[in-house]
Amino acid sequence: MRDLNSSHRALRTFIASGEGAASFHLYDENAHQRVKAETAVKKIFRSAYGADISSYLPYLLTAETNQEVAAVIGLRRAFGQELFLEQYLSAPIESALKDINGLTVSRKNLIEIGNLVSCQAGLSRQLFIVLAFALAKAEIEWVSFTATAQVEQLLAKLSLFPVVIGQANAQAIVNGEDSWGSYYVNSPNVCVGNVFNAVAELEKSIAIQKMIVALAPTIDFIAEKLIAS
């Protein structure tokens, strides 16, 4: 609970400072403004890992200040399509969850996140919170992702406690066009987290409650787009 309380205090400070005046946007593959989100992903992966990324998830959710992208989360629904991270698994993700953790999960209730980048820690926290509440509203209970230890720690501080279901191995990628640089040196894991549990914990924070009320129209819009996808 100490980490969660620290995260809430940091978020309160961030919002109170005025730095939290961000707007949040969801871009599908046809949105012409999406290119700035793709550019941010490409630039930050190159800077962090020497990677050359040219493929992106179908939806890109951004936090922006002064019309500049400060954080990005890519999204892909699991229903009706294969997830990128399933290349790392020996079975479909719902089978892996059943075999490893005894969890029964429908693909309709699962989403993949990726293309995770940020140049402002406070905004990345806000973006994850907005996403969590939008997913809960869309009744998407489970989120899956490939994460380094740093990302796992960030999500744990936001109550989305990662459950490891496999290891990400560069050799598992089939016909990939991307060059990942040193990304896999960090030994990323394939993880899932329960959105409903995370939201239940986040709602205990007064600062987050106020944030969610203020952003309700944006959260509703994101949820509606995901439901329709």
TITOR-458814 format. One record per residue: x, y, z of N, C-alpha, C, O, CB in turn; residue number from 1. Coordinates in steps of 0.05 Angstrom, whole numbers, plus 5000, padded with zeros to 4 digits. Glycine has a CB too. Layout:
N
PT n.px n.py n.pz ca.px ca.py ca.pz c.px c.py c.pz o.px o.py o.pz cb.px cb.py cb.pz resi
PT    X    Y    Z     X     Y     Z    X    Y    Z    X    Y    Z     X     Y     Z  NUM
...
//
This chain:
229
PT n.px n.py n.pz ca.px ca.py ca.pz c.px c.py c.pz o.px o.py o.pz cb.px cb.py cb.pz resi
PT 5017 4976 5000  5000  5000  5000 5017 5025 5000 5009 5046 4991  4981  5000  5024    1
PT 5042 5023 5010  5060  5046  5011 5065 5057 4983 5063 5081 4979  5086  5039  5025    2
PT 5070 5039 4964  5075  5048  4936 5051 5061 4924 5053 5082 4911  5084  5024  4919    3
PT 5027 5050 4929  5002  5061  4919 4998 5089 4930 4991 5107 4915  4979  5043  4925    4
PT 5002 5092 4956  4998  5119  4969 5018 5139 4958 5012 5162 4954  5001  5116  4999    5
PT 5043 5130 4954  5063  5147  4942 5056 5156 4914 5059 5179 4907  5091  5134  4942    6
PT 5045 5138 4899  5036  5144  4872 5014 5165 4872 5013 5183 4856  5027  5119  4857    7
PT 4995 5161 4891  4972  5180  4893 4982 5208 4901 4973 5228 4891  4951  5170  4913    8
PT 5002 5209 4920  5012  5234  4928 5027 5248 4905 5024 5272 4901  5032  5231  4952    9
PT 5042 5233 4890  5056  5244  4867 5036 5255 4846 5041 5276 4834  5074  5223  4854   10
PT 5014 5240 4842  4994  5249  4823 4981 5274 4832 4976 5292 4817  4973  5227  4818   11
PT 4974 5276 4858  4962  5300  4869 4980 5324 4865 4971 5346 4857  4955  5297  4899   12
PT 5006 5320 4871  5026  5342  4867 5027 5350 4838 5029 5374 4832  5053  5333  4877   13
PT 5027 5331 4820  5030  5336  4792 5006 5352 4782 5009 5371 4767  5032  5310  4776   14
PT 4982 5344 4790  4958  5358  4781 4957 5387 4793 4951 5406 4779  4932  5343  4789   15
PT 4964 5389 4819  4963  5415  4832 4983 5434 4820 4979 5459 4821  4968  5411  4862   16
PT 5005 5424 4810  5026  5441  4799 5018 5455 4773 5030 5475 4765  5051  5425  4794   17
PT 4996 5445 4761  4988  5456  4735 4999 5441 4712 4991 5446 4689  4995  5485  4733   18
PT 5019 5424 4717  5031  5408  4695 5012 5388 4684 5015 5377 4663  5057  5395  4705   19
PT 4990 5382 4700  4972  5361  4692 4951 5370 4672 4932 5355 4667  4958  5351  4716   20
PT 4954 5394 4661  4934  5404  4642 4938 5391 4615 4947 5404 4596  4936  5435  4639   21
PT 4932 5366 4613  4936  5351  4589 4909 5345 4576 4888 5345 4589  4951  5324  4594   22
PT 4910 5339 4550  4887  5329  4536 4893 5301 4527 4916 5294 4523  4879  5347  4511   23
PT 4872 5285 4524  4875  5257  4517 4861 5250 4491 4838 5259 4487  4865  5238  4541   24
PT 4874 5235 4474  4863  5231  4447 4867 5202 4439 4887 5189 4446  4877  5249  4427   25
PT 4847 5191 4426  4848  5163  4415 4848 5164 4385 4829 5174 4373  4824  5146  4426   26
PT 4869 5155 4373  4872  5155  4344 4870 5127 4332 4884 5109 4341  4899  5168  4335   27
PT 4852 5123 4313  4851  5097  4299 4869 5099 4275 4883 5118 4272  4822  5090  4290   28
PT 4870 5077 4260  4889  5076  4238 4884 5095 4215 4901 5100 4198  4890  5048  4227   29
PT 4860 5107 4215  4853  5125  4193 4855 5155 4201 4851 5173 4185  4824  5120  4184   30
PT 4862 5160 4226  4865  5187  4236 4890 5201 4225 4912 5190 4230  4864  5188  4267   31
PT 4887 5223 4212  4911  5236  4200 4929 5247 4221 4953 5250 4216  4902  5258  4181   32
PT 4919 5254 4245  4936  5264  4266 4951 5243 4281 4968 5248 4298  4918  5280  4286   33
PT 4945 5218 4274  4958  5195  4287 4989 5195 4283 5004 5185 4299  4947  5169  4277   34
PT 4997 5207 4261  5026  5206  4254 5043 5218 4276 5066 5209 4280  5030  5222  4228   35
PT 5033 5238 4290  5050  5250  4311 5053 5230 4335 5074 5231 4348  5037  5276  4322   36
PT 5033 5213 4339  5036  5193  4360 5056 5171 4351 5072 5163 4367  5008  5180  4366   37
PT 5054 5163 4326  5073  5143  4315 5101 5154 4317 5120 5140 4323  5066  5136  4286   38
PT 5104 5180 4310  5131  5192  4311 5142 5193 4339 5166 5188 4342  5129  5221  4300   39
PT 5125 5198 4359  5134  5198  4386 5144 5170 4395 5165 5167 4408  5112  5207  4405   40
PT 5129 5149 4387  5137  5122  4393 5164 5115 4381 5182 5105 4393  5115  5101  4384   41
PT 5166 5122 4355  5190  5116  4340 5214 5130 4353 5236 5118 4356  5187  5124  4311   42
PT 5211 5156 4359  5233  5172  4370 5242 5162 4397 5266 5160 4402  5224  5201  4372   43
PT 5223 5156 4415  5231  5148  4442 5242 5120 4442 5261 5114 4458  5206  5149  4460   44
PT 5232 5101 4426  5244  5074  4424 5272 5076 4413 5290 5061 4422  5227  5056  4407   45
PT 5277 5094 4394  5304  5097  4383 5323 5108 4404 5345 5099 4407  5303  5115  4358   46
PT 5313 5128 4419  5330  5140  4440 5336 5121 4462 5359 5119 4472  5317  5165  4451   47
PT 5316 5105 4471  5319  5088  4494 5334 5062 4488 5350 5052 4504  5292  5081  4506   48
PT 5328 5050 4464  5339  5024  4458 5354 5022 4432 5364 5000 4425  5316  5004  4457   49
PT 5357 5044 4417  5369  5042  4390 5352 5026 4371 5362 5015 4352  5396  5030  4392   50
PT 5325 5026 4377  5306  5010  4361 5296 5026 4337 5297 5051 4337  5283  5000  4378   51
PT 5286 5012 4317  5274  5025  4293 5246 5013 4290 5243 4992 4278  5291  5021  4267   52
PT 5226 5027 4301  5199  5017  4301 5183 5029 4278 5183 5053 4274  5185  5024  4328   53
PT 5169 5011 4264  5152  5021  4242 5124 5008 4241 5109 5013 4223  5166  5016  4215   54
PT 5118 4992 4261  5092  4980  4263 5079 4987 4290 5093 4989 4310  5093  4949  4260   55
PT 5053 4993 4289  5040  5004  4312 5013 4989 4316 5002 4978 4298  5035  5034  4309   56
PT 5003 4990 4341  4977  4978  4347 4954 4994 4334 4958 5017 4328  4973  4976  4377   57
PT 4931 4981 4330  4909  4994  4315 4900 5021 4327 4893 5039 4312  4886  4976  4314   58
PT 4900 5023 4353  4892  5048  4366 4916 5059 4382 4931 5044 4395  4867  5044  4385   59
PT 4920 5085 4381  4940  5098  4397 4927 5119 4415 4915 5138 4405  4962  5111  4379   60
PT 4929 5115 4441  4918  5133  4460 4941 5152 4470 4962 5142 4478  4905  5118  4485   61
PT 4936 5178 4469  4957  5196  4476 4949 5216 4498 4926 5222 4502  4965  5212  4451   62
PT 4970 5225 4512  4967  5248  4530 4983 5270 4517 5006 5266 4509  4977  5242  4560   63
PT 4971 5294 4513  4984  5315  4499 4983 5341 4514 4963 5347 4527  4971  5319  4471   64
PT 5004 5357 4513  5005  5383  4524 5015 5402 4502 5034 5397 4488  5024  5385  4549   65
PT 5001 5425 4499  5008  5444  4478 5009 5431 4451 5026 5437 4434  5034  5458  4485   66
PT 4991 5412 4446  4989  5397  4421 5013 5380 4415 5016 5370 4392  4985  5417  4398   67
PT 5030 5375 4435  5053  5358  4432 5047 5332 4447 5037 5332 4470  5079  5371  4442   68
PT 5055 5309 4435  5050  5283  4448 5070 5279 4470 5095 5280 4466  5052  5260  4427   69
PT 5060 5274 4494  5078  5269  4518 5078 5240 4526 5097 5232 4540  5069  5287  4541   70
PT 5058 5225 4519  5057  5196  4527 5038 5182 4508 5018 5193 4498  5048  5193  4557   71
PT 5044 5156 4503  5028  5140  4484 5024 5112 4495 5042 5101 4507  5042  5139  4456   72
PT 5000 5102 4491  4994  5073  4496 4979 5063 4471 4959 5074 4464  4977  5069  4522   73
PT 4990 5042 4459  4976  5029  4437 4957 5008 4447 4962 4995 4468  4997  5017  4417   74
PT 4935 5003 4432  4914  4985  4440 4906 4966 4417 4905 4974 4394  4890  5000  4450   75
PT 4901 4941 4424  4889  4922  4405 4870 4903 4420 4879 4890 4439  4912  4905  4391   76
PT 4845 4902 4411  4826  4883  4423 4834 4855 4415 4845 4850 4394  4797  4889  4413   77
PT 4830 4836 4434  4837  4808  4429 4817 4793 4413 4823 4773 4399  4842  4794  4455   78
PT 4791 4802 4414  4770  4787  4401 4773 4789 4371 4774 4810 4359  4743  4798  4410   79
PT 4774 4765 4358  4774  4764  4329 4801 4769 4315 4802 4770 4291  4755  4783  4318   80
PT 4822 4772 4331  4848  4776  4319 4870 4767 4337 4866 4765 4362  4852  4806  4312   81
PT 4893 4761 4326  4916  4752  4342 4930 4776 4354 4933 4796 4341  4936  4735  4325   82
PT 4939 4773 4378  4955  4793  4391 4984 4791 4384 4994 4769 4379  4951  4792  4422   83
PT 4998 4813 4382  5027  4813  4377 5042 4796 4397 5059 4780 4390  5039  4841  4376   84
PT 5035 4798 4422  5049  4784  4443 5044 4754 4444 5058 4740 4458  5042  4796  4470   85
PT 5023 4745 4429  5018  4716  4428 5040 4701 4414 5042 4677 4416  4991  4711  4415   86
PT 5057 4716 4399  5080  4704  4386 5100 4692 4407 5114 4673 4402  5095  4724  4368   87
PT 5099 4704 4431  5117  4695  4452 5106 4671 4467 5121 4658 4483  5122  4717  4472   88
PT 5081 4664 4463  5068  4643  4478 5065 4618 4462 5064 4619 4437  5040  4653  4488   89
PT 5064 4595 4475  5061  4570  4461 5032 4563 4455 5027 4543 4441  5074  4547  4477   90
PT 5014 4580 4464  4985  4575  4460 4971 4602 4460 4983 4622 4469  4973  4556  4482   91
PT 4946 4604 4450  4931  4629  4452 4931 4639 4481 4932 4623 4500  4902  4625  4442   92
PT 4929 4665 4484  4932  4676  4511 4912 4666 4531 4918 4662 4554  4930  4706  4509   93
PT 4887 4661 4522  4867  4651  4541 4874 4623 4550 4868 4616 4573  4839  4651  4528   94
PT 4887 4607 4533  4895  4580  4541 4919 4582 4560 4921 4567 4580  4903  4563  4517   95
PT 4937 4601 4555  4960  4605  4573 4951 4613 4600 4962 4604 4620  4979  4625  4561   96
PT 4932 4631 4601  4921  4640  4627 4908 4617 4643 4911 4615 4667  4901  4663  4623   97
PT 4894 4600 4628  4881  4577  4641 4902 4557 4651 4899 4547 4674  4862  4563  4621   98
PT 4922 4552 4635  4942  4532  4642 4960 4541 4665 4967 4526 4683  4959  4525  4618   99
PT 4968 4567 4664  4988  4577  4683 4975 4586 4709 4985 4581 4731  5004  4600  4671  100
PT 4952 4600 4707  4941  4613  4730 4913 4603 4737 4901 4612 4757  4940  4643  4726  101
PT 4902 4585 4721  4875  4575  4726 4853 4596 4721 4831 4593 4731  4873  4566  4754  102
PT 4860 4617 4705  4840  4638  4700 4824 4632 4675 4836 4623 4654  4855  4665  4697  103
PT 4798 4636 4675  4781  4633  4652 4775 4661 4641 4760 4676 4654  4755  4617  4659  104
PT 4787 4667 4618  4784  4694  4607 4774 4692 4578 4786 4677 4562  4811  4709  4608  105
PT 4754 4707 4572  4744  4709  4545 4760 4730 4530 4767 4751 4541  4713  4716  4544  106
PT 4765 4725 4504  4780  4744  4488 4764 4770 4485 4776 4792 4481  4786  4733  4461  107
PT 4738 4769 4488  4722  4794  4487 4728 4813 4510 4724 4837 4508  4692  4787  4487  108
PT 4738 4801 4531  4743  4817  4555 4773 4823 4559 4782 4828 4582  4732  4803  4580  109
PT 4788 4822 4537  4817  4825  4539 4827 4843 4518 4818 4843 4495  4831  4797  4538  110
PT 4847 4860 4525  4859  4878  4506 4889 4878 4509 4899 4873 4531  4848  4907  4510  111
PT 4903 4882 4487  4933  4884  4488 4941 4913 4488 4930 4929 4473  4945  4868  4464  112
PT 4960 4920 4505  4972  4947  4503 5001 4944 4495 5015 4925 4502  4969  4962  4529  113
PT 5011 4964 4481  5039  4964  4472 5046 4992 4462 5032 5011 4467  5044  4943  4449  114
PT 5069 4994 4448  5078  5021  4439 5079 5040 4462 5071 5064 4459  5060  5032  4416  115
PT 5087 5031 4486  5086  5047  4510 5110 5066 4511 5133 5057 4513  5086  5029  4535  116
PT 5105 5092 4510  5127  5111  4512 5117 5135 4528 5093 5141 4530  5137  5120  4484  117
PT 5136 5149 4540  5129  5173  4555 5154 5191 4558 5176 5181 4562  5118  5166  4583  118
PT 5150 5217 4557  5171  5236  4563 5164 5252 4588 5179 5271 4595  5177  5254  4539  119
PT 5142 5245 4601  5134  5259  4626 5121 5238 4644 5099 5228 4638  5114  5282  4620  120
PT 5134 5231 4666  5124  5210  4684 5096 5215 4694 5080 5197 4694  5143  5206  4707  121
PT 5091 5240 4702  5064  5246  4712 5042 5242 4691 5021 5232 4698  5063  5275  4721  122
PT 5048 5248 4667  5028  5244  4646 5024 5215 4639 5002 5207 4632  5036  5260  4621  123
PT 5045 5199 4641  5042  5171  4636 5024 5158 4657 5008 5141 4651  5069  5156  4635  124
PT 5026 5167 4682  5008  5158  4703 4979 5166 4697 4961 5149 4699  5017  5169  4730  125
PT 4976 5191 4689  4949  5200  4683 4937 5184 4659 4914 5176 4659  4949  5230  4676  126
PT 4954 5179 4639  4944  5164  4615 4936 5136 4623 4915 5127 4613  4966  5164  4594  127
PT 4951 5123 4639  4944  5096  4648 4918 5096 4664 4901 5078 4662  4966  5083  4665  128
PT 4914 5116 4680  4889  5118  4696 4865 5123 4678 4845 5110 4681  4891  5141  4717  129
PT 4868 5141 4659  4846  5146  4640 4839 5120 4625 4816 5113 4622  4854  5168  4620  130
PT 4860 5106 4616  4856  5081  4602 4841 5060 4620 4823 5047 4611  4882  5069  4592  131
PT 4850 5057 4645  4838  5038  4663 4808 5043 4666 4792 5024 4665  4852  5038  4690  132
PT 4800 5068 4670  4772  5074  4674 4756 5071 4648 4733 5063 4649  4769  5103  4684  133
PT 4769 5077 4625  4755  5073  4599 4751 5043 4594 4730 5035 4584  4771  5085  4576  134
PT 4771 5026 4600  4768  4998  4596 4747 4986 4615 4731 4969 4606  4795  4984  4602  135
PT 4746 4995 4639  4726  4986  4658 4698 4993 4648 4679 4977 4650  4730  4997  4686  136
PT 4695 5017 4637  4669  5026  4627 4661 5009 4603 4637 5004 4598  4670  5056  4620  137
PT 4681 5001 4587  4676  4984  4564 4673 4955 4571 4670 4938 4554  4698  4988  4543  138
PT 4675 4948 4597  4673  4921  4608 4695 4903 4597 4691 4879 4592  4646  4909  4602  139
PT 4719 4915 4593  4743  4899  4585 4759 4895 4611 4772 4913 4621  4760  4914  4563  140
PT 4758 4871 4621  4768  4865  4648 4798 4861 4649 4811 4867 4669  4755  4841  4660  141
PT 4810 4850 4627  4838  4842  4628 4854 4858 4608 4845 4862 4585  4840  4812  4623  142
PT 4878 4865 4616  4897  4878  4598 4922 4861 4596 4931 4851 4617  4904  4908  4607  143
PT 4932 4858 4572  4957  4842  4568 4978 4859 4556 4972 4878 4542  4951  4817  4550  144
PT 5003 4853 4563  5025  4871  4554 5052 4857 4557 5054 4838 4573  5024  4898  4569  145
PT 5071 4867 4542  5099  4859  4546 5113 4882 4561 5111 4905 4552  5113  4853  4519  146
PT 5126 4876 4583  5136  4897  4600 5164 4892 4611 5170 4869 4618  5117  4902  4623  147
PT 5180 4912 4611  5205  4911  4626 5199 4914 4656 5176 4921 4663  5225  4934  4616  148
PT 5219 4910 4672  5215  4913  4701 5205 4941 4708 5189 4944 4727  5241  4906  4716  149
PT 5215 4961 4694  5207  4988  4700 5177 4993 4695 5164 5005 4711  5223  5008  4682  150
PT 5167 4982 4673  5139  4985  4667 5122 4969 4686 5101 4978 4695  5133  4976  4638  151
PT 5131 4945 4694  5116  4929  4714 5114 4944 4740 5093 4944 4753  5131  4902  4718  152
PT 5135 4958 4748  5135  4973  4773 5115 4996 4771 5101 5002 4790  5163  4983  4780  153
PT 5115 5010 4748  5096  5032  4744 5067 5023 4747 5051 5035 4760  5101  5046  4717  154
PT 5061 5001 4733  5034  4991  4734 5026 4981 4762 5003 4984 4770  5030  4968  4713  155
PT 5045 4969 4776  5039  4959  4803 5032 4983 4821 5015 4981 4838  5063  4944  4814  156
PT 5046 5006 4817  5040  5029  4833 5013 5041 4827 5001 5055 4844  5061  5051  4828  157
PT 5002 5034 4804  4975  5042  4796 4954 5020 4801 4932 5021 4791  4974  5051  4767  158
PT 4962 5000 4817  4944  4978  4825 4938 4958 4803 4921 4941 4807  4919  4990  4835  159
PT 4951 4960 4780  4948  4940  4759 4971 4920 4762 4991 4921 4748  4948  4953  4730  160
PT 4968 4903 4782  4990  4886  4790 4995 4864 4768 4978 4847 4764  4985  4872  4817  161
PT 5018 4865 4755  5023  4847  4733 5026 4818 4742 5039 4812 4761  5048  4855  4718  162
PT 5013 4800 4727  5016  4771  4730 5032 4761 4706 5023 4763 4683  4988  4756  4732  163
PT 5056 4750 4711  5073  4741  4689 5064 4714 4679 5059 4695 4694  5102  4739  4699  164
PT 5060 4713 4652  5051  4688  4640 5072 4677 4619 5067 4657 4607  5024  4692  4626  165
PT 5094 4692 4616  5114  4682  4597 5136 4703 4594 5135 4725 4606  5102  4677  4570  166
PT 5156 4695 4579  5179  4714  4574 5178 4722 4544 5172 4706 4527  5206  4700  4581  167
PT 5185 4747 4539  5186  4757  4512 5214 4751 4500 5234 4759 4512  5180  4788  4511  168
PT 5214 4737 4478  5239  4729  4465 5239 4739 4436 5221 4734 4421  5242  4698  4466  169
PT 5260 4753 4429  5262  4765  4402 5261 4744 4381 5250 4750 4359  5288  4781  4400  170
PT 5271 4720 4386  5271  4699  4366 5243 4689 4359 5239 4676 4339  5288  4676  4375  171
PT 5224 4695 4376  5196  4686  4372 5181 4703 4351 5160 4694 4341  5181  4686  4398  172
PT 5191 4727 4345  5177  4745  4326 5180 4734 4298 5202 4729 4288  5189  4773  4329  173
PT 5157 4731 4285  5156  4721  4257 5153 4744 4238 5134 4760 4240  5134  4700  4254  174
PT 5170 4745 4218  5168  4765  4197 5165 4794 4207 5150 4810 4196  5144  4759  4179  175
PT 5179 4800 4229  5177  4827  4240 5193 4846 4223 5215 4840 4214  5188  4827  4268  176
PT 5182 4870 4219  5195  4891  4203 5211 4909 4221 5227 4926 4212  5175  4906  4187  177
PT 5207 4907 4247  5220  4926  4266 5247 4915 4275 5251 4891 4277  5202  4930  4290  178
PT 5265 4934 4281  5291  4928  4293 5289 4937 4322 5286 4961 4327  5315  4941  4278  179
PT 5291 4919 4341  5285  4925  4369 5309 4935 4385 5307 4941 4409  5274  4902  4382  180
PT 5333 4937 4372  5356  4947  4386 5362 4931 4412 5363 4906 4411  5353  4976  4393  181
PT 5365 4945 4434  5372  4931  4459 5348 4926 4477 5350 4919 4500  5391  4949  4475  182
PT 5323 4928 4465  5299  4925  4481 5299 4899 4497 5292 4898 4520  5274  4927  4464  183
PT 5306 4877 4483  5304  4850  4496 5326 4845 4516 5324 4825 4530  5304  4829  4474  184
PT 5346 4862 4517  5367  4859  4537 5355 4863 4565 5366 4853 4585  5390  4880  4532  185
PT 5333 4877 4566  5320  4883  4592 5302 4860 4602 5288 4863 4622  5303  4908  4589  186
PT 5302 4837 4587  5287  4813  4595 5257 4819 4601 5248 4814 4623  5299  4801  4620  187
PT 5243 4830 4581  5215  4836  4585 5198 4811 4589 5205 4790 4578  5203  4852  4562  188
PT 5177 4813 4604  5158  4791  4609 5132 4796 4595 5125 4819 4590  5154  4788  4639  189
PT 5117 4775 4589  5090  4777  4580 5072 4775 4604 5074 4756 4620  5083  4753  4559  190
PT 5055 4795 4608  5039  4798  4632 5010 4803 4626 5003 4811 4604  5051  4820  4650  191
PT 4993 4799 4646  4966  4808  4646 4960 4822 4672 4973 4817 4692  4946  4784  4641  192
PT 4939 4839 4672  4930  4852  4696 4900 4855 4696 4888 4857 4675  4944  4879  4699  193
PT 4888 4855 4720  4859  4857  4722 4851 4887 4725 4857 4900 4745  4849  4841  4746  194
PT 4837 4897 4705  4829  4925  4704 4809 4931 4726 4811 4952 4739  4817  4932  4677  195
PT 4790 4914 4730  4769  4919  4750 4781 4922 4778 4773 4940 4793  4748  4897  4750  196
PT 4800 4905 4785  4813  4907  4811 4828 4933 4814 4828 4946 4835  4832  4883  4816  197
PT 4842 4941 4792  4857  4966  4792 4839 4990 4796 4846 5007 4812  4873  4969  4766  198
PT 4817 4991 4782  4799  5013  4784 4787 5015 4812 4784 5037 4823  4776  5011  4763  199
PT 4781 4992 4824  4770  4992  4851 4789 5005 4871 4781 5019 4890  4763  4963  4860  200
PT 4815 5000 4867  4835  5012  4885 4839 5042 4879 4841 5058 4897  4862  4997  4882  201
PT 4840 5049 4853  4845  5076  4845 4822 5095 4854 4827 5118 4861  4848  5078  4815  202
PT 4798 5084 4855  4775  5100  4863 4776 5109 4892 4761 5126 4900  4749  5085  4858  203
PT 4794 5097 4907  4797  5104  4936 4811 5131 4939 4810 5143 4960  4812  5083  4951  204
PT 4824 5140 4918  4838  5166  4918 4820 5189 4911 4807 5189 4890  4863  5165  4899  205
PT 4819 5209 4929  4802  5233  4923 4812 5248 4899 4797 5257 4882  4802  5252  4948  206
PT 4839 5250 4896  4850  5263  4873 4843 5250 4847 4836 5263 4827  4881  5265  4875  207
PT 4843 5223 4847  4836  5209  4823 4806 5211 4817 4798 5213 4794  4844  5179  4825  208
PT 4790 5210 4838  4761  5214  4835 4755 5240 4821 4739 5241 4802  4747  5213  4862  209
PT 4768 5261 4829  4764  5288  4817 4773 5288 4788 4760 5300 4771  4778  5309  4833  210
PT 4796 5275 4783  4806  5274  4756 4787 5260 4738 4782 5269 4715  4833  5260  4756  211
PT 4776 5237 4747  4758  5221  4730 4732 5236 4725 4721 5234 4702  4752  5194  4744  212
PT 4722 5251 4744  4697  5267  4739 4703 5288 4718 4686 5292 4700  4688  5280  4766  213
PT 4726 5301 4720  4733  5322  4701 4736 5311 4673 4731 5324 4653  4758  5336  4709  214
PT 4746 5286 4671  4751  5274  4645 4730 5254 4636 4734 5239 4617  4778  5259  4646  215
PT 4707 5255 4649  4685  5236  4642 4678 5235 4613 4675 5213 4602  4661  5242  4658  216
PT 4675 5258 4599  4668  5257  4570 4689 5243 4553 4683 5228 4535  4663  5285  4559  217
PT 4714 5248 4560  4737  5235  4545 4737 5205 4551 4740 5190 4532  4763  5248  4554  218
PT 4733 5197 4575  4733  5169  4582 4709 5155 4569 4712 5133 4559  4731  5165  4613  219
PT 4686 5168 4568  4663  5156  4555 4668 5152 4525 4661 5132 4513  4638  5174  4559  220
PT 4681 5172 4513  4687  5170  4484 4706 5147 4478 4702 5132 4459  4700  5197  4474  221
PT 4727 5145 4494  4746  5123  4490 4732 5096 4493 4737 5078 4477  4770  5125  4510  222
PT 4716 5093 4514  4702  5068  4519 4683 5061 4495 4682 5038 4487  4685  5070  4545  223
PT 4669 5081 4485  4651  5076  4463 4666 5067 4438 4657 5049 4423  4635  5102  4456  224
PT 4689 5079 4433  4705  5071  4409 4715 5043 4412 4715 5028 4393  4729  5091  4406  225
PT 4723 5035 4436  4733  5008  4441 4711 4988 4439 4715 4966 4429  4747  5006  4468  226
PT 4687 4995 4449  4664  4976  4447 4657 4971 4418 4650 4949 4410  4640  4988  4462  227
PT 4659 4992 4401  4652  4990  4373 4674 4977 4356 4668 4969 4333  4646  5017  4362  228
PT 4698 4974 4367  4720  4963  4351 4719 4933 4348 4736 4921 4336  4747  4971  4364  229
//
